[in-house]
């Protein structure tokens, strides 16, 4: 039986909240206020239609510097048969924007006029001609902005519910307005809870968690048009949380209570809501974000109720709770439409599984490889905030779908403009510490680098499937001692590729500072008191390890932790630094990153494998420019254990 009050479908949860707010009279615009018409009005939402008070322009205005005249007086004018007009009764000089004389209906640009018979002293710069000669006929209203050309008095300038843009402010001003009536900004209170939480800037110790969910939720709400107040962290104390929730409900339109929404011994959120009001929903069938709370809090003065949303403590769950529940509610309160992100259809790059009973929000990176738009799933962990940072969008797998196979078309709701996807370089393969540096330098060159760490062999498979522009690889062939080239015949027999040396790297064993286990080399992995953390199957580091274990006569079964796998060098370093393992095989720079000792063992070559067809356009050109860029090379050289002497060397050309 579910530990939640009701583990209900998302649509039912949204409907239940909406119905409760309608009954409370809160499913509508909260109110309006009048604000001055200036640049500070941008982003506000019109609470009522804006009608033009005056026309724009409100008179017939010259659109050029020239002479106002009657177009009928120019009939028959030609280069060989010019028409001459007298200044005063037949033509009058006007600057751009000047009102036309009542009798005029056209303007001849000054550059199309010949001035004749000047009436002033030739030395006087203010002199004017008595006559002008015109060699082309004009039609009525030529070079004139007629009254109301832009706006006609009484017409609709802006509808209600318009999010004001800079140009909207200009149109409102042109139509005679000095103030606008806009919807009142919703007031949102955010209450982070948890004894383990510490504020940003605190020196953390073991067990401390930096509290940043309130920053994310607050920034979301502010970007969606709300005023935000973030409360201090509340420890897991029922009475304290209860009193702060009541105070927040009394002074705000919405309370966001973060964490404590599950069913643990210190999860008080649902009890607080039950005591102070009505608990509508506890548990929604979405992943991530399962233990969401929806409810209403009674205000102390009896004036009504304030909705409360309990967001889970995991950061991804909290952020998605904001997108799913908070943004649509703020839209209603401001009288605007909810945001509808741009949506694209892309082919899935790898198999994903999904819980059958939940709507599954899968974070995706999206890019175009060849003529195909691809979507690569990111980490599914609800605590991995960087997965949202990296994500280009979200795919929603509806309830009842338990998984999708590679190549399946999926819809992705984009977090970024679709045109940026055209400038994305997909790199799938072996992890290397320099890729983050590459991403930064490419960003300065209007390119995005998306890297997925699936191991060297996985990268070659991705190239074969047409799912990447390039793959990083450092596969050692035990028979020849050669890197990468022998594997191309196995994995890419029909795909012409260029192989470019990227870096030379030093690999070795990472241990805690002081090397407490006295580990000296791979032979020590067979010791029963040594716990090892490995790389995933197909990783070049795993191939390197297996090769040297074989030479030492050590069976994988003799290595404690051989089956404990990580996907990056930094993840291996984190496993050692946290005490989950005594050692792991990784590059030198990963040891420095987490302040570990390093036992050097091997030198290896890390190459970029690039299908020749992707070299034809200019997408990868900035990547090749980096290979000779002094600033970039200096940044890479600052990482320990890297050799740049062969960077850019073509090991195998497309012509071979």
Backbone torsions as a table, in degrees:
resi	resn	phi	psi	omega
1	UNK	NA	139.6	-176.8
2	UNK	-64.7	140.6	176.5
3	UNK	-78.7	-8.2	179.9
4	UNK	-92.0	157.3	178.9
5	UNK	-56.4	-50.8	175.5
6	UNK	-150.1	122.5	175.2
7	UNK	-95.3	84.9	-166.5
8	UNK	-108.1	159.3	177.4
9	UNK	-60.3	151.8	-176.7
10	UNK	-57.0	-46.8	-177.7
11	UNK	-59.9	-37.9	179.1
12	UNK	-68.1	-38.8	178.8
13	UNK	-64.2	-44.3	179.3
14	UNK	-63.3	-40.7	179.3
15	UNK	-65.5	-39.2	-179.4
16	UNK	-64.9	-42.2	177.9
17	UNK	-65.4	-44.8	-179.4
18	UNK	-60.7	-44.0	-179.3
19	UNK	-63.3	-42.0	179.8
20	UNK	-64.3	-38.8	179.7
21	UNK	-70.8	-34.6	176.2
22	UNK	-63.9	-44.1	-179.9
23	UNK	-64.4	-29.4	179.0
24	UNK	-88.4	1.4	-179.1
25	UNK	72.8	26.4	-175.3
26	UNK	-114.4	6.8	178.1
27	UNK	-96.8	63.6	-177.1
28	UNK	-166.4	175.0	176.8
29	UNK	-60.8	137.0	-174.4
30	UNK	-73.4	-26.5	-176.9
31	UNK	158.3	176.2	-179.3
32	UNK	-134.2	162.0	177.2
33	UNK	-147.2	156.5	179.7
34	UNK	-100.7	130.9	-178.4
35	UNK	-127.2	153.1	177.1
36	UNK	-63.7	149.0	177.4
37	UNK	-85.3	92.6	175.5
38	UNK	-147.1	-173.6	-174.2
39	UNK	-64.0	-20.6	180.0
40	UNK	-71.5	-12.6	-179.3
41	UNK	-78.1	-12.5	-178.1
42	UNK	-61.0	137.3	-179.6
43	UNK	90.8	-16.6	176.4
44	UNK	-74.7	166.6	-174.6
45	UNK	-116.2	127.4	179.7
46	UNK	-63.6	132.3	-179.0
47	UNK	-93.2	-13.3	177.7
48	UNK	-151.6	162.1	-179.6
49	UNK	-62.7	150.0	175.5
50	UNK	-107.4	114.8	-179.6
51	UNK	-103.9	145.0	-178.1
52	UNK	-68.9	128.4	175.2
53	UNK	-84.3	-33.0	178.4
54	UNK	-135.4	164.7	175.7
55	UNK	-83.1	159.4	176.5
56	UNK	-138.1	117.7	-8.2
57	UNK	-69.5	159.3	-177.4
58	UNK	-95.8	16.1	174.6
59	UNK	-155.3	165.2	174.0
60	UNK	-72.9	119.7	-173.0
61	UNK	-118.2	143.4	175.5
62	UNK	-67.9	135.8	177.7
63	UNK	-96.4	-1.8	-177.1
64	UNK	-144.2	160.9	164.2
65	UNK	-76.6	127.8	-178.7
66	UNK	171.7	-146.6	-176.6
67	UNK	-124.5	126.4	174.3
68	UNK	-78.0	140.6	-176.7
69	UNK	-159.6	177.8	171.7
70	UNK	-91.7	124.7	-178.0
71	UNK	-58.5	-32.3	-177.8
72	UNK	-61.6	-25.1	-179.3
73	UNK	-73.8	-10.1	-178.1
74	UNK	-103.4	2.4	-178.9
75	UNK	-57.0	131.1	178.2
76	UNK	89.1	-4.3	-179.0
77	UNK	-66.9	131.2	179.2
78	UNK	-143.7	164.6	178.2
79	UNK	-54.8	-35.2	-178.1
80	UNK	-92.3	-8.4	-179.7
81	UNK	-139.1	72.5	-176.7
82	UNK	-69.4	158.9	175.4
83	UNK	-108.1	136.5	179.1
84	UNK	-110.7	131.2	-178.9
85	UNK	-122.7	148.4	-178.8
86	UNK	-92.8	131.2	177.7
87	UNK	-66.8	132.5	-179.8
88	UNK	114.0	-83.4	-178.4
89	UNK	-75.1	-26.1	-174.6
90	UNK	-116.0	-16.9	-178.6
91	UNK	-154.3	147.5	179.7
92	UNK	-142.1	132.0	-178.5
93	UNK	-68.4	138.1	177.0
94	UNK	-140.1	146.0	170.1
95	UNK	-93.5	164.6	176.9
96	UNK	-56.5	129.1	179.8
97	UNK	94.4	-14.7	179.0
98	UNK	-67.9	149.2	174.8
99	UNK	-70.8	145.2	176.0
100	UNK	-77.6	145.0	169.9
101	UNK	-57.5	151.2	-176.3
102	UNK	-57.5	-31.0	-175.9
103	UNK	-83.7	-12.4	-174.4
104	UNK	-90.6	153.4	176.9
105	UNK	-140.0	14.9	178.1
106	UNK	-161.8	164.6	176.9
107	UNK	-133.2	131.7	173.4
108	UNK	-98.1	123.0	179.6
109	UNK	-57.2	145.5	-174.2
110	UNK	-63.7	-27.0	-179.9
111	UNK	-73.1	-11.0	179.1
112	UNK	-103.0	16.5	-175.1
113	UNK	-118.9	141.1	170.4
114	UNK	-107.4	121.6	-178.8
115	UNK	-86.3	137.3	-177.0
116	UNK	-130.3	151.7	167.3
117	UNK	54.4	59.8	179.7
118	UNK	-59.5	141.2	-173.8
119	UNK	-100.8	3.2	-175.8
120	UNK	-119.6	174.2	177.2
121	UNK	-59.8	129.7	-179.8
122	UNK	-55.1	-25.2	178.8
123	UNK	-81.9	-8.1	-177.2
124	UNK	-91.3	117.1	-178.0
125	UNK	-67.3	-16.6	-176.9
126	UNK	-89.8	2.4	-176.9
127	UNK	-61.6	150.8	-178.5
128	UNK	-128.1	152.9	178.3
129	UNK	-76.8	154.0	172.0
130	UNK	-84.0	-29.0	-175.0
131	UNK	-134.1	152.8	170.4
132	UNK	-128.9	148.1	179.1
133	UNK	-114.2	133.4	-177.5
134	UNK	-123.6	132.5	-176.2
135	UNK	-112.3	18.3	175.5
136	UNK	-151.1	137.9	-179.1
137	UNK	-72.6	150.7	177.8
138	UNK	-114.4	148.3	173.2
139	UNK	-94.9	155.1	179.3
140	UNK	-55.7	138.4	177.5
141	UNK	71.2	17.8	172.5
142	UNK	-65.2	134.5	176.0
143	UNK	57.6	37.1	178.4
144	UNK	-128.9	136.5	169.9
145	UNK	-96.4	101.6	-176.5
146	UNK	-68.5	155.7	177.6
147	UNK	-53.7	130.9	178.7
148	UNK	79.2	11.1	178.8
149	UNK	-55.9	-39.4	-179.3
150	UNK	-93.0	-54.5	-175.7
151	UNK	-136.4	136.8	175.2
152	UNK	-108.2	132.9	-179.6
153	UNK	-49.2	136.9	180.0
154	UNK	84.6	-8.7	-179.7
155	UNK	-77.0	159.3	177.9
156	UNK	-74.0	122.2	178.1
157	UNK	-94.9	-47.7	-179.7
158	UNK	-138.6	135.0	177.4
159	UNK	-80.0	164.0	170.5
160	UNK	-65.2	147.1	-180.0
161	UNK	85.6	9.3	179.4
162	UNK	-84.2	126.2	171.7
163	UNK	-76.5	115.6	-169.6
164	UNK	-68.9	127.3	175.9
165	UNK	-106.2	166.6	178.6
166	UNK	-54.0	-42.5	-178.4
167	UNK	-67.8	-30.2	177.5
168	UNK	-64.0	-39.1	179.3
169	UNK	-63.7	-39.2	177.9
170	UNK	-63.9	-42.5	-179.9
171	UNK	-64.8	-40.7	179.5
172	UNK	-64.4	-41.2	178.7
173	UNK	-65.8	-41.8	-179.2
174	UNK	-63.2	-27.8	-177.7
175	UNK	-90.3	9.8	170.7
176	UNK	100.2	9.5	-177.8
177	UNK	-93.1	146.1	173.3
178	UNK	-116.3	-18.6	178.5
179	UNK	-136.9	156.9	177.5
180	UNK	-130.6	147.5	175.2
181	UNK	-97.8	118.6	-176.1
182	UNK	-123.6	162.4	178.0
183	UNK	-70.7	144.8	177.3
184	UNK	-66.8	140.8	178.0
185	UNK	-69.4	129.7	174.6
186	UNK	-62.5	142.3	178.1
187	UNK	-99.8	120.5	-175.0
188	UNK	-117.4	128.4	174.6
189	UNK	-104.7	136.9	-179.8
190	UNK	-121.6	123.2	-176.2
191	UNK	-119.2	102.2	174.7
192	UNK	-79.8	139.2	-179.6
193	UNK	-130.1	149.2	176.4
194	UNK	142.8	121.9	-179.9
195	UNK	-62.1	-27.4	-176.7
196	UNK	-79.9	-7.8	-174.9
197	UNK	-82.2	144.7	174.6
198	UNK	-133.1	149.0	-178.0
199	UNK	-67.5	157.5	173.4
200	UNK	-56.5	135.5	-179.9
201	UNK	97.6	-9.0	178.6
202	UNK	-76.3	142.2	173.5
203	UNK	-75.1	112.2	-171.0
204	UNK	-83.3	149.1	173.0
205	UNK	-123.7	173.1	-178.1
206	UNK	-54.9	128.5	-179.6
207	UNK	95.6	-15.0	177.7
208	UNK	-79.4	144.7	174.8
209	UNK	-126.7	123.5	178.1
210	UNK	-67.2	128.5	-178.0
211	UNK	-86.4	111.2	177.2
212	UNK	-131.6	-3.5	177.8
213	UNK	-59.3	-37.2	-178.8
214	UNK	-66.3	-30.7	176.3
215	UNK	-66.7	-45.2	180.0
216	UNK	-63.7	-50.3	-179.6
217	UNK	-62.3	-40.4	179.3
218	UNK	-65.7	-42.1	179.1
219	UNK	-65.7	-39.0	176.1
220	UNK	-58.6	-53.2	-176.9
221	UNK	-60.3	-40.4	179.7
222	UNK	-66.0	-41.3	179.3
223	UNK	-66.6	-22.2	178.6
224	UNK	-94.4	10.2	170.9
225	UNK	101.8	11.4	-176.7
226	UNK	-100.9	160.4	165.3
227	UNK	-92.7	140.1	-170.2
228	UNK	-125.3	137.5	169.4
229	UNK	-125.6	120.6	178.0
230	UNK	-97.5	123.6	179.2
231	UNK	-83.2	159.2	175.2
232	UNK	-66.9	161.1	179.6
233	UNK	-60.1	132.8	173.8
234	UNK	-101.8	127.1	174.7
235	UNK	-68.7	167.3	-178.3
236	UNK	-74.3	75.5	178.5
237	UNK	-131.4	118.2	-172.8
238	UNK	-57.2	-47.3	-176.6
239	UNK	-63.8	-41.0	179.5
240	UNK	-64.0	-48.1	-179.0
241	UNK	-62.9	-41.0	-179.7
242	UNK	-59.8	-46.6	-177.1
243	UNK	-66.9	-39.2	-179.4
244	UNK	-70.7	-37.2	176.7
245	UNK	-62.6	-43.0	179.3
246	UNK	-62.6	-44.7	179.5
247	UNK	-62.7	-41.5	179.4
248	UNK	-65.0	-41.9	-179.8
249	UNK	-65.0	-33.2	-179.0
250	UNK	-69.8	-25.5	-173.8
251	UNK	-117.5	8.3	-175.9
252	UNK	-138.9	167.2	178.5
253	UNK	-89.7	-24.3	-178.1
254	UNK	-148.3	138.6	175.6
255	UNK	-113.4	127.3	172.7
256	UNK	-108.2	111.8	-179.2
257	UNK	-102.2	114.6	-172.7
258	UNK	-102.0	127.8	179.4
259	UNK	79.0	171.0	-178.2
260	UNK	72.5	17.0	-175.7
261	UNK	-97.1	-2.4	-179.0
262	UNK	-85.2	-143.6	-174.8
263	UNK	-131.4	27.0	178.6
264	UNK	-79.2	176.6	-176.0
265	UNK	-66.6	-22.9	-179.5
266	UNK	-114.3	21.1	176.9
267	UNK	-95.0	97.1	-170.7
268	UNK	-99.5	-5.9	-168.6
269	UNK	-57.7	-48.4	-177.1
270	UNK	-64.4	-38.0	178.3
271	UNK	-65.4	-39.4	178.1
272	UNK	-60.9	-46.0	-179.3
273	UNK	-63.4	-42.1	179.7
274	UNK	-62.3	-38.7	-179.1
275	UNK	-73.5	-34.4	-174.0
276	UNK	-97.1	-6.9	-177.4
277	UNK	-176.3	-129.2	-175.4
278	UNK	-124.6	126.3	175.1
279	UNK	-90.6	111.1	-177.3
280	UNK	-87.0	-43.3	-175.1
281	UNK	-143.5	136.0	170.5
282	UNK	-137.9	93.9	-179.2
283	UNK	111.1	115.3	179.8
284	UNK	-122.3	140.9	-175.0
285	UNK	-78.9	65.5	173.8
286	UNK	-131.9	149.6	175.9
287	UNK	-132.9	130.1	-9.8
288	UNK	-77.1	163.2	179.1
289	UNK	115.1	23.4	-173.5
290	UNK	-55.4	-53.8	-171.0
291	UNK	-84.8	49.9	178.9
292	UNK	-73.4	143.4	176.2
293	UNK	-115.6	133.8	173.1
294	UNK	-125.4	133.8	-178.9
295	UNK	-165.0	-178.1	177.3
296	UNK	-127.7	136.8	178.3
297	UNK	-109.8	130.0	176.4
298	UNK	-72.4	133.0	176.7
299	UNK	-76.8	146.0	-174.5
300	UNK	-62.0	-32.0	-176.9
301	UNK	-85.8	3.4	178.4
302	UNK	75.3	12.6	-175.9
303	UNK	-80.8	-5.1	-179.3
304	UNK	148.3	-153.6	-177.4
305	UNK	-129.3	158.8	175.4
306	UNK	-123.1	126.4	177.8
307	UNK	-67.2	147.1	176.8
308	UNK	-129.9	136.9	176.1
309	UNK	-121.2	121.0	176.6
310	UNK	-94.0	110.7	-178.9
311	UNK	-93.5	137.7	178.2
312	UNK	-59.2	159.4	-176.4
313	UNK	-76.7	-26.5	178.5
314	UNK	-64.3	134.8	-170.2
315	UNK	-62.0	-39.3	179.3
316	UNK	-66.9	-41.6	178.1
317	UNK	-61.3	-42.2	-179.9
318	UNK	-63.5	-46.0	-178.4
319	UNK	-63.9	-42.0	180.0
320	UNK	-69.9	-31.9	174.0
321	UNK	-59.3	-40.4	176.3
322	UNK	-60.1	-45.7	-178.6
323	UNK	-65.8	-40.1	-172.8
324	UNK	-78.4	-42.2	-172.0
325	UNK	-110.1	-40.4	-171.2
326	UNK	-76.5	-49.1	-175.8
327	UNK	-59.0	-46.9	178.9
328	UNK	-61.6	-35.0	179.3
329	UNK	-68.6	-44.0	177.8
330	UNK	-62.9	-32.7	177.5
331	UNK	-63.2	-44.9	178.4
332	UNK	-61.0	-45.7	-176.9
333	UNK	-65.7	-24.3	178.8
334	UNK	-98.0	-6.4	179.5
335	UNK	75.9	21.2	177.9
336	UNK	-109.7	171.2	175.5
337	UNK	-78.9	144.3	173.6
338	UNK	-60.7	153.2	179.2
339	UNK	-70.2	134.7	177.4
340	UNK	-120.3	100.0	-177.3
341	UNK	-65.1	153.6	175.5
342	UNK	-61.0	142.7	-176.7
343	UNK	-124.4	136.3	176.4
344	UNK	-127.3	160.4	175.5
345	UNK	-108.5	129.0	-177.4
346	UNK	-137.1	158.5	179.6
347	UNK	-88.3	132.8	-179.1
348	UNK	-69.5	135.7	-176.2
349	UNK	-87.8	-23.5	178.6
350	UNK	-149.1	162.6	-178.0
351	UNK	-65.5	140.4	172.6
352	UNK	-131.5	146.3	175.9
353	UNK	-109.2	158.4	-175.7
354	UNK	-148.4	143.9	175.9
355	UNK	-65.2	131.0	-171.3
356	UNK	-64.1	-29.6	-173.5
357	UNK	-92.8	2.5	-173.8
358	UNK	-123.5	152.3	163.8
359	UNK	-76.8	121.0	-172.7
360	UNK	-105.5	117.4	179.9
361	UNK	-93.0	104.6	-174.1
362	UNK	-101.7	122.7	178.3
363	UNK	-75.6	135.8	-174.5
364	UNK	-131.0	146.3	161.2
365	UNK	-104.5	143.3	-172.8
366	UNK	-129.4	138.0	177.0
367	UNK	-159.0	164.2	-179.3
368	UNK	-105.2	120.5	177.5
369	UNK	-117.0	114.0	-172.4
370	UNK	67.1	-128.3	178.4
371	UNK	-103.7	14.1	-178.3
372	UNK	-112.3	137.0	172.6
373	UNK	-91.4	124.9	-173.7
374	UNK	-117.0	147.2	176.5
375	UNK	-123.1	120.7	-179.9
376	UNK	-109.3	120.7	-179.7
377	UNK	-65.4	142.2	175.0
378	UNK	-99.8	-177.9	-179.4
379	UNK	-53.0	138.8	-177.8
380	UNK	-90.5	-6.9	-174.4
381	UNK	-61.7	133.6	179.9
382	UNK	-70.8	-14.7	-179.4
383	UNK	-98.4	3.7	-174.1
384	UNK	-96.1	85.0	-177.1
385	UNK	-63.6	-30.0	-179.3
386	UNK	-66.8	-19.5	176.7
387	UNK	-66.2	-31.9	175.4
388	UNK	-76.7	-31.5	176.6
389	UNK	-63.5	-43.2	-177.6
390	UNK	-79.0	-23.9	-171.5
391	UNK	-64.9	137.2	170.9
392	UNK	-88.0	-15.8	-179.5
393	UNK	176.2	-174.2	-176.2
394	UNK	-125.9	134.6	169.6
395	UNK	-107.9	135.8	-179.7
396	UNK	-107.0	115.1	173.9
397	UNK	-91.4	113.5	-174.3
398	UNK	-69.4	161.6	177.2
399	UNK	-53.9	140.5	179.8
400	UNK	98.1	-18.3	176.5
401	UNK	-93.2	116.3	-175.3
402	UNK	-94.2	-4.2	177.9
403	UNK	165.8	165.7	178.8
404	UNK	-134.7	145.8	-179.8
405	UNK	-88.7	158.6	176.0
406	UNK	-56.1	142.3	180.0
407	UNK	90.7	-12.2	179.8
408	UNK	-66.3	131.8	175.4
409	UNK	-68.3	132.8	176.5
410	UNK	-130.3	147.6	175.3
411	UNK	-88.8	134.9	-179.1
412	UNK	-122.2	122.9	173.6
413	UNK	-83.2	115.9	-168.4
414	UNK	-80.9	143.0	171.6
415	UNK	-95.0	-10.7	-176.9
416	UNK	-136.4	161.4	179.4
417	UNK	-60.5	141.2	-175.4
418	UNK	-64.0	-27.9	-177.8
419	UNK	-64.7	-24.3	178.6
420	UNK	-68.7	-23.6	-179.4
421	UNK	-64.9	-27.7	-180.0
422	UNK	-68.6	-19.4	-178.5
423	UNK	-104.1	22.2	-177.3
424	UNK	-96.7	131.1	174.0
425	UNK	-102.4	121.5	178.6
426	UNK	-92.4	116.9	175.3
427	UNK	-117.2	115.8	-179.0
428	UNK	-124.2	130.1	179.4
429	UNK	157.0	-139.2	-176.5
430	UNK	-74.9	141.5	177.2
431	UNK	-74.8	141.1	172.2
432	UNK	-144.2	142.5	-175.7
433	UNK	-64.4	-22.3	-177.4
434	UNK	-76.5	-12.9	-174.6
435	UNK	-65.3	-32.4	176.9
436	UNK	-66.1	-36.3	176.8
437	UNK	-67.4	-41.5	177.5
438	UNK	-57.8	-46.2	-177.8
439	UNK	-58.2	-41.9	-179.6
440	UNK	-65.5	-46.9	-178.5
441	UNK	-68.1	-34.1	177.9
442	UNK	-69.6	-33.7	178.5
443	UNK	-59.9	-33.8	177.9
444	UNK	-71.7	-12.8	-179.6
445	UNK	-112.9	25.6	177.5
446	UNK	58.4	38.9	173.4
447	UNK	-130.1	148.4	174.4
448	UNK	-112.5	133.7	175.3
449	UNK	-106.7	122.2	174.2
450	UNK	-110.9	117.7	-178.4
451	UNK	-117.5	134.7	176.7
452	UNK	-119.4	130.3	-174.8
453	UNK	-96.3	95.3	-178.7
454	UNK	-119.4	6.9	-178.0
455	UNK	90.6	161.5	-176.9
456	UNK	-61.7	-46.4	-179.8
457	UNK	-64.8	-40.3	177.5
458	UNK	-62.0	-34.5	177.7
459	UNK	-65.7	-41.2	178.7
460	UNK	-65.8	-36.9	176.5
461	UNK	-64.5	-40.4	178.7
462	UNK	-62.7	-39.0	176.5
463	UNK	-63.6	-41.2	-179.9
464	UNK	-62.6	-35.3	-179.5
465	UNK	-83.4	-3.6	-178.2
466	UNK	73.6	33.1	-174.8
467	UNK	-107.5	5.1	-179.0
468	UNK	-152.7	154.0	175.3
469	UNK	-82.5	-27.2	-179.4
470	UNK	-160.1	163.4	177.9
471	UNK	-136.1	137.7	171.8
472	UNK	-87.7	134.0	-175.1
473	UNK	-146.8	143.8	174.3
474	UNK	-144.0	53.5	-177.7
475	UNK	-84.3	118.5	178.7
476	UNK	-89.9	127.8	176.1
477	UNK	-88.6	114.8	-176.5
478	UNK	-61.2	-27.9	-176.1
479	UNK	-76.2	-40.1	-174.3
480	UNK	-108.3	-16.8	-174.5
481	UNK	74.6	8.0	-179.3
482	UNK	-90.2	148.8	177.6
483	UNK	-96.2	131.8	165.4
484	UNK	71.2	-48.1	-171.6
485	UNK	-55.7	-45.0	179.0
486	UNK	-60.4	-28.6	-177.8
487	UNK	-77.5	-21.8	-180.0
488	UNK	-64.5	-36.1	178.4
489	UNK	-66.2	-30.3	-179.0
490	UNK	-80.4	-44.3	-173.1
491	UNK	-97.5	-27.2	-176.1
492	UNK	-130.9	54.7	-174.8
493	UNK	-64.9	-27.5	-175.8
494	UNK	-113.2	14.6	-178.4
495	UNK	-117.4	107.9	176.5
496	UNK	-64.4	130.9	-178.4
497	UNK	-135.6	157.3	170.6
498	UNK	-107.5	134.8	179.3
499	UNK	-111.0	119.7	-176.8
500	UNK	-120.6	127.7	176.2
501	UNK	-67.6	130.6	177.9
502	UNK	-98.1	-66.2	-179.7
503	UNK	-145.0	159.9	163.2
504	UNK	-95.6	142.0	-174.9
505	UNK	-132.1	151.2	174.3
506	UNK	-103.4	127.2	176.5
507	UNK	-111.8	147.4	178.7
508	UNK	-168.4	-174.2	-178.0
509	UNK	-92.0	134.2	175.0
510	UNK	-96.4	137.0	174.9
511	UNK	-138.8	167.3	173.5
512	UNK	-63.1	157.5	178.4
513	UNK	-56.1	134.8	-178.2
514	UNK	87.2	-6.2	178.0
515	UNK	46.0	65.1	-172.4
516	UNK	-60.1	-24.9	179.6
517	UNK	-91.1	0.1	178.2
518	UNK	62.8	38.6	-178.1
519	UNK	-77.1	133.4	-177.9
520	UNK	-116.2	-27.4	-178.0
521	UNK	-170.7	-172.0	-176.6
522	UNK	-63.5	-26.2	179.8
523	UNK	-59.8	-28.0	-179.0
524	UNK	-72.6	-12.2	179.0
525	UNK	-66.8	-20.1	179.0
526	UNK	-81.8	-6.7	179.1
527	UNK	-70.3	138.4	-178.0
528	UNK	-68.0	-18.6	-178.2
529	UNK	-95.3	6.1	-178.9
530	UNK	-109.3	122.9	177.4
531	UNK	-101.6	127.1	-174.9
532	UNK	-108.8	150.3	169.9
533	UNK	-120.3	128.8	-170.5
534	UNK	-103.2	169.5	168.5
535	UNK	-93.1	163.7	-175.5
536	UNK	-70.3	157.8	177.2
537	UNK	-58.0	134.7	-179.3
538	UNK	95.2	-11.5	177.3
539	UNK	-74.3	144.8	179.1
540	UNK	-61.1	-35.1	178.2
541	UNK	-65.0	-37.4	177.0
542	UNK	-65.3	-42.4	178.0
543	UNK	-62.0	-43.2	178.6
544	UNK	-60.8	-44.8	179.0
545	UNK	-60.5	-49.5	-177.3
546	UNK	-60.6	-38.2	179.5
547	UNK	-61.0	-47.2	-176.5
548	UNK	-77.6	-30.0	173.3
549	UNK	-63.4	-39.9	177.8
550	UNK	-62.2	-40.5	178.9
551	UNK	-65.5	-30.0	179.0
552	UNK	-87.3	-5.1	-179.2
553	UNK	73.3	25.5	-180.0
554	UNK	-99.2	125.4	177.6
555	UNK	-82.0	142.2	175.0
556	UNK	-53.4	-30.5	-179.9
557	UNK	-65.2	-20.6	-179.5
558	UNK	-87.1	-4.6	-177.4
559	UNK	-101.6	112.5	179.4
560	UNK	-71.1	116.9	-177.9
561	UNK	100.0	6.1	-179.8
562	UNK	-57.4	-35.1	-178.1
563	UNK	-88.4	1.2	175.7
564	UNK	-85.8	108.5	-168.1
565	UNK	-110.6	144.3	171.0
566	UNK	-131.1	159.7	-171.8
567	UNK	-103.2	-6.3	-180.0
568	UNK	-141.3	161.9	176.2
569	UNK	-63.3	-39.1	179.6
570	UNK	-67.5	-34.6	177.7
571	UNK	-66.4	-36.8	174.7
572	UNK	-62.7	-45.2	179.4
573	UNK	-61.3	-40.1	179.3
574	UNK	-64.8	-36.8	178.9
575	UNK	-64.2	-38.3	178.8
576	UNK	-73.1	-44.8	-178.0
577	UNK	-62.4	-31.8	-178.5
578	UNK	-83.5	-6.9	-178.9
579	UNK	86.6	5.9	178.9
580	UNK	-73.0	-21.2	176.7
581	UNK	-145.6	157.9	178.5
582	UNK	-87.5	-24.6	-179.1
583	UNK	-161.8	164.1	176.6
584	UNK	-159.7	156.9	-179.1
585	UNK	-94.4	124.2	-177.0
586	UNK	-162.4	178.2	-179.0
587	UNK	-81.9	160.3	-175.8
588	UNK	-57.0	-42.9	-174.8
589	UNK	-61.4	-29.7	179.4
590	UNK	-68.6	-31.1	176.1
591	UNK	-66.9	-44.4	179.4
592	UNK	-62.6	-38.5	-175.7
593	UNK	-59.7	-35.8	-177.0
594	UNK	-116.4	21.5	173.0
595	UNK	56.9	53.3	179.2
596	UNK	-112.1	160.8	171.1
597	UNK	-78.5	153.0	-176.8
598	UNK	-132.0	129.9	177.7
599	UNK	-110.0	101.7	-176.1
600	UNK	-66.3	138.3	-178.9
601	UNK	-130.3	-46.2	-169.7
602	UNK	-137.6	152.2	168.2
603	UNK	-108.8	138.6	-178.7
604	UNK	-141.9	166.4	179.4
605	UNK	-111.2	129.6	179.3
606	UNK	-110.2	117.2	-175.3
607	UNK	-110.1	158.8	168.1
608	UNK	-103.3	125.6	178.6
609	UNK	-103.7	117.9	-172.2
610	UNK	-126.6	116.9	173.8
611	UNK	-57.0	136.6	-173.6
612	UNK	-59.9	-31.9	-176.4
613	UNK	-64.6	-23.1	-179.4
614	UNK	-86.8	-2.0	176.8
615	UNK	-88.8	-8.3	-173.4
616	UNK	-74.4	-37.1	179.5
617	UNK	-87.1	-164.7	-178.6
618	UNK	-105.3	5.9	-176.2
619	UNK	-58.7	-44.0	-174.9
620	UNK	-90.4	-2.9	-176.9
621	UNK	-55.3	-44.1	179.2
622	UNK	-61.6	-29.5	178.0
623	UNK	-64.7	-42.7	179.2
624	UNK	-69.9	-31.5	176.6
625	UNK	-62.8	-35.2	-179.0
626	UNK	-62.7	-30.5	-175.2
627	UNK	-61.7	-23.5	179.0
628	UNK	-114.7	4.6	-179.3
629	UNK	-77.6	123.5	-174.5
630	UNK	-63.5	-40.8	-178.7
631	UNK	-65.3	-42.1	179.5
632	UNK	-65.6	-46.9	-179.1
633	UNK	-61.4	-35.4	177.9
634	UNK	-65.4	-39.7	179.6
635	UNK	-65.2	-41.1	178.6
636	UNK	-69.0	-41.3	-178.9
637	UNK	-62.6	-21.9	178.9
638	UNK	-71.0	-17.5	175.5
639	UNK	-80.7	133.3	-179.1
640	UNK	-70.9	147.3	172.7
641	UNK	87.2	8.7	-178.8
642	UNK	-109.9	140.4	177.5
643	UNK	-117.2	118.6	-177.0
644	UNK	-101.3	7.9	-172.7
645	UNK	-63.4	-27.6	-178.0
646	UNK	-106.1	6.7	-177.4
647	UNK	-58.5	127.5	179.3
648	UNK	92.8	-6.2	179.1
649	UNK	-70.5	129.3	179.8
650	UNK	-85.6	111.4	180.0
651	UNK	-80.6	-37.7	176.3
652	UNK	-141.7	122.2	-178.0
653	UNK	-92.7	161.4	179.8
654	UNK	-64.3	-25.6	-178.3
655	UNK	-77.2	-12.3	-176.9
656	UNK	-80.0	NA	NA
